Amino acid sequence: MAERVLFAATRISTFDGALPLTAASGFFFERDDQLYLITSRHVLMDAPSHHFPNRIEIELHTDARNLTRSTGFSILLYENGNSVWRQAIDSGGDVDVAAIRIERARLPDMAVLHAFTPDDIQPLDGGVEVGAALSIIGFPLGFHDTLHHLPVARQAALASAFGIRFQGNGYFLTDARTHRGTSGAPVLWRQTEASRGAAAWRLLGVHAARMDVSTRDLIQDETLALNCAWYADILMTLTAP
């Protein structure tokens, strides 16, 4: 069986009714026996780009031994005219992260998934150094193992001081080559636990978007290849009772 962390990420497709719109990434988070789908808020609604889906579909494995077996799971984004997702605002403005609670009873029988928990969130004073090797696990441009329905991991490096809000916003920077479709992917740091000699994935943030500077010459200057990732502690706010 593949690493458990690969079953935490899921491919998201957005729809307007039956009309397919975009593809993105997301992951599962569990708190107090409640299961949530986490992704970027702009995946679910983005006024500047006139992106207003009313439904999403995620892909779930249904056989832990035969990974070629999977099924789609549809989630309506509005109920009685109200959005079903939770979003937040902090001192820097809107936070580009959303959480949707999933009723376990509605999941397909034999659904195989792994969820991060509050214990997996890396403390902001946890000593992750600038330049540390990170992984962003998702579906860039929708690319993935289409036979086994597994995501891919892109290498990244921590590009700003972890625990400090970059320019006053609730995110840090990563240095990585990313593409459309990666929005909502978990940003992870593999930490070796000295007590057990084992490696554990720590959840640092939620990948949101590539960054650039307005002064860049589109012809002479390459892109910065920097991205913003919202600190994962926002999940504690979004999943609060």
N, C-alpha and C positions, 0 to 999 in steps of 0.2 A: 504494500500500500504506500502511496506517496506521503510526503510529510504532511502532518496535520495542518500546518499553517496554510497550505495550498487550498484546503477546504474551508478556510475562513473567508476567502475572497470569492466574489460572485460577479458574473457578467450581468450588466443591466442594459436592457433595451427599453427605450421610451416610445410611447405611441400616443397618437391622437385618434382614439377609437381603434380602427383596424389599420390606420396609416402609420407605418414605422417612421420614426423621426431620427433618433440618435442612439449611440451606444456609449456606455460608460462603465465604470467600475464601482464596486461597493464591497462591504464586508460585514460580518455578523458580530454583534456585541451582546453580551448577556449580563444582566444585573438583577439581583433579587428574583431569580427564576423567570424573568421577563426577557424575551428575545427581541432584538432590534436589528434592522438593516440600516447601515450607516453609509452615506454617500455625500457628495457635494450638493449643497442646496441648489446651485444653478443647474444641476442635472434635472431637477424636478420642476423648476420654474426659473426663467431668466428673461426678464422684461426687455433689457437692451437688445437681445437677439430675437425677440418675439418667439421665445421657446415656451410653449404652454401645453405640455402633454397632460393627458388625463388618466394615463395608465402606464405602469411599468411592468416589465416581466424579468424575472431573475431565473437563472439556471441552477438546478440542484441535482446532485448525484443521487441515485436511488439504489446503488449496489456497491458496497464497500470493496468487494472483490473484483467486480467487473466495472471498471471506470468508464466504459463506453456507454453505459446506461445512465441516462439523465432525463429530466423532464423540465418543462417550463412552469413557473409559478407566477400567476398574474396578481398584481396589487393595484386596486383603484386608488387614485391619488386624492379623490374628493368624496366626501360623505355628507349628504344633505347640504351641499354647497360649500362645505368647509374642508380645507386641506387636512389630510391625515398626518402629515409630517410635523415634527417639532423642529423649530429653528431658534436661534438665539441672537441677541445683540449684546455687545460688551462696550467698554469705554471707547474702543476704536471704531465702533459702528457695527454693521451687519457681519455676522460670522457665516462663512460659506460652508457650513456643515449642516446636515439634516439627519434626523433619526425617525424611522418608521417602526412602530411596534408591530410585531408579527405574532398572530395567534398560533401557537404550536398545533392546536387541534386542526387547523386548516392546512397544515403542511402535508405533502404527499406521504403515504406510508413508506417506511424505509428510507426517508430522506437522510442523506449523509452530509453533515456540515460540522464545522468547528467554529466556536465563537470565542472571541477575546472577552476577558472579564476585567473589572476594575483593577485586579491584582496585576494585570499585564501592562497597565499604563505606567510609563516611565515618569518618575517624579521630576519636576522641573529643576530640582537641585541634585539630580542623580548622577552628575559627573560625566555626561556625554561630551567628549571633546570635539572642538572644531576640527573638521577633516575626517571624523570617524566614518567608517564604511557603513552605509545604510542600504536597505533594499526597499523598492517600491513594487508591490505585487499587484498586478492588475491586467488590463486588457487594452494595450496601446493600439489605437486604430482598429480595435476589435480583435487583434491578433491573439491567438491562444492555441493550445493543443485541441484542435477540433475533434479529434478521435476520442480523447480521454477527458475533454471538457475541463482542462486545467489552465490556470493563468500562467503568466510568465513573470519573472522577477528582473527588474532593471537595477543595475548598480547605481548607487548615488553616494554623495558625500555630504556631511553636514557643513553648510556654507556660512552659517551665522551662529552667534553664541546661543547655545541651547538654554532655555529658561528665560531669555530676554525677548521681549516683544519687539520684533523688527519694525523700526520706525513707528512704534507705538501700537502696532496692530497685533492681533492675537495669533501670529504665525511666526515660523522660522523659515530659513531658506535652505534648499537643497541644491546641490550641483549635480545635475543628471540630464541625460537626453530623454525627454518625454514627448508624448504625442497626445493628440485628441483621443479620448476614450480612457485615459488614465485618471481622469477626475473622479475622486471618491475612493481612490486606492489607499490602503494602509501604508504608512511609512514606518519601517521597522528597523530595529537595531538588534543584532545578535550578540547577546551578552553571555559570557561564560560564567557559570555559577561555581565559584571556587569550592563551595562546600560539597558539591556533587561531581564536579568536573564535567558537567553537562552544559550544553548551550541552550539558552532560552531566548525566544523572540520577545522583545520589548516593544510595545506600541508607543511610538513617539508622536505621530500625527496623522492627519488626513490630507493627502495631496489634493491641491485645488487647481492650480493653473501655473503656466509658464509666466515668467516675468521678463520685462524688457525695460529699456530706458528711452524716453522720448527724444534724447539727443543722439541716438544711434543713427548713423548714415546707413540706410538700407542697402546701399551698393558696396560701400567700403568696409563696413563693420559687420562682423558675424554676430549672431545672437549671443546673449550672455549665457544661455543654457542654465539659467537659474529658475527655481520654482518656489512657490510658497506652499507651505504645509501647515495647516492649523493645528495648534497644540491639542493633543488627545484628551487633555483634562476637560475640554468642553463637553465631552460625552457624559461626564458626571452631572452636568447641568441639564443636558438634553434628556437624560434618562431618569431624572429625579422623579420620585412618586408625585 
